[in-house]
Amino acid sequence: MPGKASVRRSRRGYPVAVLLGLDDTHAVVWIVQSESIRLQGSISLPTGQDRSGSGLIYDYYNTIMSSMRPILESGVGSLVIAGTGSGVSSAEAFVGHVRKHHSYLLRTVRMASIKGDVMTPNAARAFVKSPAFQKMTAEVVDQESIHLLQLLDEYLYDTSGSVSVLFSLEEIDSLLKGISRHGATAVPSPEWLLLTDSFWNRRKNDPLFQRVMSVAKNAGVKTRVLRNDDAAGERVSQIGGVVCLARKRSR
């Protein structure tokens, strides 16, 4: 988790969680990274209308979802919602909105709500270093890790012949190049790229690593950096520190 977090620093690290802040008038979306915290977006509750109206709140929550969707769909699976003022009840209501209207996210995203102020950069920096946030995020990340471990086992023990599991950057790089040359249906399509934090730290300046991460991101591959000591991280560490899960597509 972040130590000395900053909204402006050159070393951002890798994404750990999405932090959503809610108060009486607006929402802020932060990306919590291993070495920093970065603002993703700010959304204001429309004024001059009945703010209690169900249609207005529905649209407001969906606008918030649109701001968070790119990072959640990139592979970050932990979402913490912090509320202050009337935002405390809004945080609980937002969780209910996601469960009702965006239930597909629950297959890959784990959520939790907490009371706290993250509406400004200084407040957010202080909050992500607080014991309460550290404890809650660790619990949410652990839930996510169990899900990823189950996903990894499904691929490792699949006997259908429709999936591929790659265990090195060289193999992954070759697969991504094959997609570029021959099209997505000609080779297995990468769906997940899982790596441990020690592998990320060891290889982050390697041109091959940087190319694989960049191409995977542009290709929409879900990417997750795992702690070495969590359930999924331990398994990925045992098989080399990086694994790509791919599935054949119908032509």
N, C-alpha and C positions, 0 to 999 in steps of 0.2 A: 504494500500500500504506500501511498505517497508519504514522504517525510516532509521536506521543505517544499511545499507545492507553490506553484506560481502560474499566473495566467499568461505570462510572457517570459518564456525562456527557450533557449534553442534545443535543449535536451528534453523532449517530451516523454520518451519512453513508449510503452505499449498500452492500449486501452485496458482498463480493469473493470470499470462499471460506468453506467449512466446515472447521474444524479439530477433529479428533477426537483426544483424548488417552487413552492406555491405560497402566495400570500393573498391579501384581499383583492388585489388589482391585476396581478400578472404572474407569469410563470417564467422561470429561467431553466435552461437545460445545460448541464455541464458534462463534459467527458472527463472522468477521473482516470488519469493515466499513472503508470508506475512511478513516474518522476515529476508529475505536474498535474494541473487541472486546467481545462480549457473550455471556454464558453462556446457552446454549440448554437444557442439561439435564445431569444427573449420574445415572449408572446404576451400582449396586453389583452385583458378582458375588455371587450368593447364597451364604450361609455354611451350615455344618452339613451340606454335601453333598460328594460327590466332585467337586471343581472340574475334574477332568480329563475328566469324563464328556462324551461327544459330545453327548448330548441337552441337557445343561445349557449347554454352550458355544453350541450352536445357538440356544437360546432367548435367551441373553444377547446374542448378536450381533443377533438379530432385534429385541430391545428397543432396542438402540442404533440400529438402522435406523429404528425407529418415531420415535425422537427427532429424527433428522436429516431424515426424509422431507419434512416441511412446507417446510423451507427449500430443499431440493434440488428439490422439485416447483415451487417459486416461480420457478425459473429460474437459481439459482446452480449453476454447472456444474463447480466446482473443489473437490475434497475432498482434504485433506492429513491423513494419519494419523501421529501422533507417538507413539512408544512409549518407556517408560523401565522399567528392571528387566526382568521377564519380559514386560512390555508390548511390548518390541521384537519378540519372536517373535509376540506376539498381533497386532501391527499387520500383519505379513505374513499371518498366518492370517485376519485379518479381510478383507484384500483378496481372498484366495482365496474366502472365504465370499460376498462380494458378487459376484464373477465367476461363482460356481456357482449361487447361489440368487436373485440380484437382477440378472441380466444385462441386464434391460430398462433399468436405470439407465445402462449403458455407452453407450447411444445419445446421452445428453445430458450425462453426468458424466465428468470425467477425474480419475483418482486417482493419488496417489503416497504412499509411506510414507517416514518419516525418523526417526532416533533423536533424542529430545529430550523434555524435561519440560515439560508444559503443564497439570499437574494442579491448580495453584492460580492465582488471579488474577495474582499477582506474576510467577510463572513464565511464564504465558501472555503477559503484556505484554512481558516481556523476550524471549521466544522469537520473537514475530511481528516484532520489530525486528532479529533476528539475520540476518547475511548468508546463512546456510544456508537459513533459511525464505524470505527474500526471493527467493533464486535459484530454489528449488524451486517456489514459488508462481508466479513469473513463467513458468517452463517449463510448468506445468500450465495456467495461464491462456492461454498461447500456443496450446497444443493445443486448448483449448476454443474459442478465437477462430477457428482454422482450421475447426472444425466449424460454427460459427455463420456463417462466410462462405460455406461450401458450402450451408448451409440458406437463406441469403439469396438466393444465386444461383438456387437451385431455384425460389423464389417469383418472382423478378424475370423469369426466362426461361420460366416456365410458360405453355403455350399451351392448356391444357385448358379454361380459363374457370372453373375451380373455385376459384381463389384470388384474393385481393385484396391489394394492397400500398398502404398509406396512408403519406403522407409529412409530415403535419402534426398538431399537437395538436388542431386544430379538426376535422379529418377523423376522427381517432381518437375524440374526444369524441362526435361525431355518431353514429359506429358503436356506441359503448357505450350511448348513449341509445336507439338503435334496438332494441338487444337488450332493454333494460329495458321498452320500450313494446310491442314486437311479438313478443318471444320469440326464443330462440336459433336457431330454424330459419328465421326470416323474413329474416335478414340474415347475411352472412358472419360466422363465429365467429372472434374474434381468438385466435390461439394464442401469438404472441410479440410482445413490445414491446421493441425494441432502441434504445438511445440512447447517445450518447457522454458521457464524463465532463464535457467542456466544456459540452455542452448541459444536463446535469443541474445543473452549477454555475450556469449562466446563468439557468435557469428554475425552480430549486427553490423559490423563494418566490412564484412566480406561482400565483394561485388556480386557473387553468385546469390548469396542470401538476399541482398537488396533487390536484385532483379526478380527473383522468385516471389518475394513479398509484393513488389509493385505489380507484376503481371497478375498474380492471384487476386489482388485487390481490384484491379481493372476488370477482371473476368467475373467478379461477383462471388468469389470463393469465400465462404465463411472462415475467418481466421481467429484462433484463440490461443493466447499465451497462458500457460498453466503454471501454477506454483509447483515446484518440485515435490513439496510435501503433501499435496492434496491427492485425492484418490486417482483422478485421471492423470495428473502430473506424474505420479509414481509409475503408472503403467507405461506412459509415453517415454519416460526416462529409461525404463528397462529395455525398450526397443530402439534406443538410439537418440531420443530427444526430439525427434520430429516425425510426423506421420501425415500422409495425405490420404483422405478417403474419397474414392471416386466410384462412379456408377455409370454403367453403359446406358446410353439412351437409344430409344427406338428410332430407326431411320424413317 
